[in-house]
Amino acid sequence: MSPNTIIAAAIRRERELAQLTLSALAAKAGLAKSTLSQLEAGKGNPNVETLWAIANALGIPFSSLFESASSHSALIRAAEGVSLSAGQSDFATVLLDKCPPDRRRDLYRVELKPGSVRKSEPHPRGTVEHAFLCSGRMRLGPVDEATEIGPGDYYRYSGDVAHSYEALDGEVLLLLVMDSPR
């Protein structure tokens, strides 16, 4: 199953569970109805901002737009995984693991190019982000409290306020865990 097919089925499923029409969801997400229709048909090429807008409009975790996690072992090599790029910055992320149904935790491998800033709107109330920097130097966290970190540094901060990610001296490889209450 292709990534677009998985995303298309998830958007349709979650929209129907929320009992929203295509027009209503498009309006809530700030998207054109034709864009949402193409995504549900598996014909679009969504970026991170579009998928976050849809997830936020539906009131669901971002990871709900992807295939369910399995309780079996999984190995994702460094160059593998479904990569999603941002439209407004040189930012790419790969969902590594979707949280099991009884918990809300998503795990991401994030790559950010130098000089690029990814600004993120607040996630649902109570969301906490756990960042472990594998390589590079970056500034991240709540907009008013962004902190510079280096390789091996760990930073936990509120994800339910506006926050950002900025690569400082070269390419960044970041492990990001998002925790949110049920």
MITI-171561 format. One record per residue: residue in three letters; x, y, z of N, C-alpha, C, O in turn. Coordinates in steps of 0.02 Angstrom, whole numbers, padded with zeros to 5 digits, always signed. Example, Ala and Ser with C-alpha at 12.3 -4.5 7.8 and 13.67 -1.06 7.14 Angstrom:
ala+00660-00284+00390+00615-00225+00390+00660-00165+00390+00712-00166+00423/ser+00642-00112+00354+00684-00053+00357+00645+00002+00394+00670+00057+00402/
REM end
This chain:
met+00043-00059+00000+00000+00000+00000+00045+00062+00000+00091+00067+00041/ser+00033+00109-00045+00074+00169-00050+00058+00218+00006+00004+00217+00034/pro+00107+00262+00022+00093+00313+00075+00031+00355+00059-00008+00370+00104/asn+00023+00375-00004-00036+00416-00022-00101+00378-00011-00152+00408+00008/thr-00101+00312-00025-00160+00272-00015-00177+00266+00059-00236+00270+00079/ile-00126+00257+00101-00136+00253+00173-00164+00318+00200-00213+00319+00238/ile-00134+00374+00179-00156+00440+00202-00227+00454+00178-00268+00480+00216/ala-00241+00438+00115-00308+00449+00087-00362+00412+00127-00413+00441+00145/ala-00349+00348+00141-00398+00308+00179-00406+00335+00250-00462+00337+00277/ala-00351+00357+00280-00355+00383+00349-00394+00449+00352-00434+00458+00398/ile-00382+00493+00305-00419+00557+00304-00494+00543+00297-00535+00571+00334/arg-00511+00501+00250-00581+00484+00238-00612+00453+00301-00666+00472+00323/arg-00577+00403+00330-00601+00369+00390-00612+00418+00448-00665+00418+00479/glu-00563+00460+00461-00567+00507+00518-00620+00561+00505-00653+00583+00552/arg-00627+00583+00443-00678+00633+00426-00748+00603+00438-00791+00637+00465/glu-00757+00541+00417-00822+00509+00426-00836+00495+00500-00893+00503+00522/leu-00785+00476+00538-00794+00466+00610-00814+00531+00645-00853+00531+00692/ala-00787+00587+00620-00803+00653+00648-00870+00679+00621-00893+00732+00641/gln-00900+00642+00575-00963+00660+00543-00959+00729+00511-01004+00771+00519/leu-00905+00739+00473-00895+00802+00437-00901+00790+00363-00879+00738+00337/thr-00929+00837+00328-00930+00834+00255-00861+00855+00230-00821+00883+00268/leu-00847+00842+00168-00785+00863+00137-00778+00939+00142-00724+00965+00158/ser-00832+00975+00129-00831+01048+00133-00817+01073+00204-00779+01120+00213/ala-00848+01041+00253-00840+01062+00322-00768+01052+00346-00739+01095+00379/leu-00739+00994+00330-00670+00981+00350-00622+01028+00314-00575+01054+00344/ala-00633+01039+00250-00590+01085+00212-00591+01155+00244-00539+01186+00251/ala-00650+01178+00263-00656+01244+00294-00620+01246+00362-00584+01294+00376/lys-00630+01194+00403-00597+01191+00469-00522+01189+00463-00486+01218+00504/ala-00497+01156+00411-00424+01148+00402-00394+01206+00362-00333+01211+00356/gly-00436+01249+00335-00410+01305+00296-00384+01283+00228-00336+01312+00202/leu-00415+01231+00199-00394+01204+00135-00450+01212+00083-00508+01220+00101/ala-00431+01210+00021-00481+01210-00032-00515+01141-00033-00482+01090-00022/lys-00579+01140-00045-00616+01076-00048-00585+01031-00101-00581+00970-00091/ser-00564+01059-00157-00534+01019-00211-00468+00986-00188-00454+00930-00208/thr-00429+01021-00146-00367+00993-00120-00382+00933-00076-00351+00880-00083/leu-00430+00941-00031-00449+00887+00015-00478+00828-00025-00463+00770-00010/ser-00518+00843-00075-00547+00790-00117-00492+00750-00152-00495+00689-00156/gln-00441+00785-00178-00384+00750-00210-00347+00707-00160-00327+00651-00176/leu-00337+00732-00100-00301+00693-00049-00340+00630-00031-00311+00576-00025/glu-00406+00636-00024-00447+00578-00008-00449+00528-00065-00461+00468-00054/ala-00437+00551-00125-00435+00507-00183-00365+00477-00193-00354+00436-00238/gly-00318+00497-00151-00250+00471-00156-00209+00501-00211-00157+00475-00231/lys-00233+00558-00238-00200+00590-00296-00157+00649-00276-00118+00673-00317/gly-00163+00672-00215-00125+00731-00194-00056+00711-00169-00040+00652-00161/asn-00015+00762-00156+00051+00752-00128+00057+00799-00068+00087+00852-00073/pro+00028+00779-00011+00023+00824+00047+00091+00838+00079+00135+00795+00080/asn+00099+00899+00104+00159+00915+00143+00141+00914+00217+00083+00903+00236/val+00191+00925+00260+00181+00922+00332+00127+00971+00355+00084+00953+00395/glu+00130+01033+00330+00081+01084+00352+00010+01063+00336-00035+01072+00377/thr-00001+01036+00277-00068+01015+00257-00094+00959+00302-00151+00961+00325/leu-00051+00909+00315-00073+00853+00357-00085+00875+00430-00131+00851+00462/trp-00042+00921+00455-00054+00946+00523-00120+00984+00526-00157+00978+00575/ala-00134+01024+00475-00197+01062+00473-00257+01014+00475-00306+01027+00510/ile-00253+00960+00437-00308+00912+00436-00314+00877+00504-00370+00872+00530/ala-00258+00855+00532-00260+00821+00597-00288+00868+00651-00329+00847+00691/asn-00265+00930+00651-00290+00978+00701-00364+00992+00691-00401+00996+00740/ala-00386+00999+00629-00457+01011+00616-00501+00952+00639-00558+00962+00659/leu-00472+00892+00634-00509+00832+00656-00501+00819+00731-00537+00778+00759/gly-00454+00854+00763-00442+00843+00834-00409+00776+00848-00423+00745+00900/ile-00367+00753+00803-00334+00688+00810-00258+00698+00809-00234+00748+00784/pro-00220+00649+00836-00147+00653+00830-00126+00647+00756-00159+00612+00717/phe-00073+00680+00739-00045+00679+00671-00037+00607+00646-00051+00592+00588/ser-00014+00563+00691+00001+00494+00671-00061+00454+00651-00055+00402+00620/ser-00120+00479+00669-00182+00444+00649-00191+00444+00573-00231+00405+00547/leu-00154+00486+00538-00159+00489+00466-00114+00438+00432-00107+00438+00370/phe-00084+00393+00471-00039+00342+00445-00062+00273+00466-00105+00266+00509/glu-00034+00222+00435-00050+00153+00450-00041+00138+00524+00004+00165+00555/ser-00083+00095+00551-00079+00076+00621-00013+00042+00637+00016+00007+00595/ala+00010+00053+00698+00071+00020+00721+00056-00054+00734+00000-00072+00750/ser+00106-00093+00728+00100-00164+00741+00135-00180+00806+00183-00146+00825/ser+00112-00232+00841+00146-00252+00902+00208-00294+00886+00245-00311+00932/his+00219-00309+00823+00277-00348+00802+00338-00304+00796+00332-00242+00795/ser+00396-00335+00792+00458-00298+00783+00457-00259+00719+00425-00279+00670/ala+00492-00202+00719+00497-00161+00658+00567-00132+00655+00594-00109+00705/leu+00596-00132+00596+00661-00102+00585+00655-00053+00527+00633-00072+00472/ile+00673+00009+00539+00673+00059+00487+00744+00085+00481+00769+00119+00526/arg+00777+00069+00427+00846+00090+00415+00847+00166+00404+00796+00196+00387/ala+00906+00196+00413+00913+00269+00410+00885+00299+00346+00857+00354+00348/ala+00892+00266+00290+00869+00294+00226+00799+00271+00208+00775+00285+00152/glu+00765+00237+00253+00698+00211+00238+00644+00250+00274+00658+00296+00312/gly+00583+00232+00262+00526+00264+00295+00493+00313+00247+00523+00335+00198/val+00432+00330+00263+00394+00378+00222+00412+00448+00246+00394+00468+00301/ser+00446+00485+00203+00469+00552+00220+00417+00603+00199+00391+00600+00143/leu+00402+00650+00243+00357+00705+00228+00397+00770+00234+00433+00780+00283/ser+00390+00813+00184+00426+00876+00184+00379+00933+00201+00319+00930+00189/ala+00408+00985+00228+00370+01046+00242+00369+01088+00179+00414+01084+00137/gly+00317+01128+00171+00313+01172+00113+00345+01239+00126+00360+01276+00079/gln+00355+01257+00189+00379+01324+00206+00450+01325+00233+00476+01379+00246/ser+00482+01267+00240+00551+01265+00263+00583+01200+00240+00547+01154+00219/asp+00648+01196+00243+00684+01136+00221+00685+01087+00280+00737+01077+00311/phe+00628+01056+00293+00615+01014+00351+00584+00950+00325+00536+00953+00287/ala+00610+00892+00346+00581+00828+00327+00575+00785+00389+00619+00786+00432/thr+00521+00746+00394+00511+00703+00451+00487+00634+00428+00454+00628+00376/val+00503+00584+00467+00482+00515+00454+00450+00490+00518+00482+00488+00571/leu+00386+00470+00514+00353+00440+00572+00383+00370+00581+00377+00328+00537/leu+00417+00358+00637+00450+00294+00650+00403+00244+00683+00408+00184+00670/asp+00359+00268+00726+00315+00222+00762+00253+00259+00783+00257+00314+00811/lys+00195+00229+00770+00132+00258+00792+00116+00229+00860+00129+00170+00874/cys+00087+00268+00902+00072+00248+00970+00016+00195+00971-00030+00197+00930/pro+00021+00147+01017-00033+00098+01024-00097+00133+01046-00095+00188+01072/pro-00155+00100+01036-00220+00132+01051-00229+00156+01123-00265+00203+01135/asp-00196+00123+01171-00206+00142+01240-00160+00199+01263-00162+00219+01321/arg-00119+00225+01218-00073+00279+01235-00070+00328+01177-00091+00313+01122/arg-00043+00386+01190-00031+00436+01137+00043+00455+01140+00064+00497+01180/arg+00080+00425+01095+00151+00439+01089+00172+00427+01017+00158+00374+00989/asp+00204+00475+00987+00228+00468+00919+00303+00479+00920+00328+00521+00957/leu+00339+00442+00878+00411+00445+00875+00431+00465+00804+00410+00433+00756/tyr+00472+00517+00797+00492+00543+00732+00568+00548+00725+00603+00563+00773/arg+00592+00536+00665+00661+00553+00645+00654+00616+00604+00619+00616+00553/val+00686+00670+00625+00679+00735+00592+00746+00756+00562+00798+00752+00595/glu+00745+00777+00499+00804+00804+00466+00788+00877+00449+00736+00892+00421/leu+00835+00920+00465+00825+00992+00453+00889+01019+00422+00943+01008+00447/lys+00881+01055+00367+00939+01083+00332+00960+01149+00363+00919+01183+00394/pro+01023+01168+00356+01049+01230+00387+01012+01292+00362+00994+01298+00303/gly+01002+01338+00409+00969+01401+00392+00894+01396+00386+00861+01446+00373/ser+00867+01337+00396+00795+01327+00388+00761+01329+00457+00787+01301+00505/val+00704+01361+00460+00666+01364+00523+00597+01334+00510+00563+01354+00462/arg+00577+01287+00551+00510+01257+00547+00471+01283+00607+00488+01269+00664/lys+00419+01322+00593+00376+01349+00646+00316+01304+00652+00285+01285+00602/ser+00298+01286+00713+00243+01241+00725+00190+01274+00768+00206+01307+00818/glu+00128+01267+00748+00072+01290+00788+00066+01245+00850+00093+01190+00849/pro+00032+01268+00902+00023+01225+00961-00013+01160+00945-00060+01159+00904/his+00009+01106+00976-00024+01042+00970-00078+01039+01024-00085+01087+01063/pro-00117+00985+01029-00170+00982+01079-00143+00995+01150-00086+00980+01165/arg-00186+01023+01192-00168+01041+01261-00138+00981+01297-00163+00925+01293/gly-00082+00994+01333-00048+00942+01371+00006+00906+01333+00040+00863+01361/thr+00015+00922+01269+00067+00889+01229+00136+00910+01253+00149+00970+01265/val+00181+00862+01260+00250+00874+01279+00293+00844+01224+00281+00788+01201/glu+00345+00881+01203+00392+00855+01154+00457+00839+01189+00482+00876+01231/his+00485+00781+01171+00549+00758+01197+00597+00757+01138+00585+00720+01090/ala+00650+00797+01140+00696+00801+01084+00765+00776+01105+00792+00797+01156/phe+00793+00731+01065+00861+00706+01075+00899+00721+01010+00882+00693+00957/leu+00950+00763+01014+00987+00782+00954+01042+00732+00940+01087+00721+00981/cys+01038+00700+00882+01088+00650+00861+01149+00683+00830+01205+00663+00845/ser+01138+00732+00787+01194+00767+00755+01174+00837+00736+01116+00853+00725/gly+01225+00880+00732+01214+00950+00714+01204+00993+00776+01209+00969+00832/arg+01188+01056+00764+01172+01103+00818+01106+01136+00797+01095+01151+00738/met+01064+01147+00846+00999+01177+00830+00972+01217+00888+00996+01213+00945/arg+00921+01257+00872+00883+01294+00922+00811+01270+00914+00784+01268+00859/leu+00780+01252+00970+00711+01228+00967+00676+01241+01032+00706+01258+01083/gly+00610+01231+01030+00568+01239+01089+00517+01294+01080+00510+01321+01025/pro+00482+01310+01134+00432+01363+01130+00464+01427+01103+00521+01444+01120/val+00426+01464+01063+00453+01523+01029+00487+01570+01078+00541+01596+01062/asp+00458+01582+01136+00487+01628+01185+00544+01598+01226+00579+01634+01262/glu+00554+01531+01220+00605+01497+01261+00648+01451+01219+00675+01403+01245/ala+00655+01464+01154+00695+01420+01111+00766+01415+01139+00796+01464+01160/thr+00792+01354+01140+00856+01339+01171+00902+01306+01121+00880+01265+01080/glu+00966+01323+01123+01016+01293+01079+01040+01228+01110+01056+01225+01169/ile+01041+01174+01069+01066+01110+01092+01115+01081+01042+01116+01100+00984/gly+01157+01035+01066+01207+01002+01024+01198+00926+01027+01153+00901+01061/pro+01241+00890+00990+01236+00817+00988+01235+00785+01057+01277+00801+01099/gly+01188+00740+01069+01182+00706+01132+01139+00742+01183+01123+00713+01235/asp+01121+00805+01169+01078+00843+01216+01005+00820+01210+00982+00802+01156/tyr+00971+00821+01266+00900+00805+01270+00863+00867+01297+00887+00899+01343/tyr+00806+00882+01267+00767+00940+01288+00694+00921+01287+00668+00898+01237/arg+00659+00931+01345+00588+00919+01351+00554+00987+01358+00576+01028+01398/tyr+00501+00998+01320+00466+01063+01322+00393+01054+01303+00373+01003+01276/ser+00354+01105+01318+00282+01104+01302+00272+01110+01227+00300+01154+01194/gly+00233+01064+01200+00217+01065+01129+00148+01096+01117+00125+01100+01060/asp+00115+01117+01171+00048+01146+01164+00049+01222+01160-00001+01255+01170/val+00108+01248+01145+00117+01320+01130+00156+01324+01064+00187+01275+01043/ala+00154+01381+01032+00191+01390+00969+00265+01375+00983+00293+01398+01032/his+00296+01336+00939+00366+01318+00947+00400+01313+00879+00367+01314+00827/ser+00467+01307+00880+00503+01305+00817+00564+01261+00822+00587+01243+00876/tyr+00590+01243+00763+00650+01202+00755+00694+01239+00705+00671+01257+00651/glu+00758+01251+00722+00803+01287+00677+00871+01254+00677+00902+01246+00729/ala+00895+01235+00617+00962+01208+00609+01011+01266+00610+00998+01317+00578/leu+01066+01260+00647+01113+01316+00654+01176+01309+00611+01190+01353+00571/asp+01213+01255+00619+01278+01250+00586+01284+01193+00536+01339+01167+00527/gly+01233+01173+00505+01236+01116+00460+01173+01075+00468+01127+01095+00504/glu+01172+01019+00435+01114+00975+00438+01104+00948+00508+01153+00933+00543/val+01042+00940+00528+01024+00916+00594+00987+00849+00587+00945+00841+00542/leu+01003+00803+00632+00965+00741+00638+00940+00738+00709+00979+00737+00757/leu+00874+00736+00717+00841+00742+00782+00793+00684+00791+00757+00665+00745/leu+00793+00655+00851+00743+00606+00871+00692+00645+00912+00710+00675+00963/leu+00629+00644+00891+00577+00683+00924+00520+00636+00945+00493+00599+00905/val+00502+00640+01010+00446+00601+01036+00393+00651+01058+00408+00697+01097/met+00332+00641+01034+00276+00683+01054+00230+00643+01099+00204+00590+01079/asp+00219+00666+01160+00174+00635+01208+00114+00680+01217+00121+00741+01226/ser+00054+00651+01215-00005+00692+01229-00054+00650+01269-00056+00589+01263/pro-00093+00683+01311-00141+00647+01353-00197+00616+01311-00212+00639+01256/arg-00226+00563+01337-00282+00530+01303-00344+00571+01307-00396+00551+01282/
REM end
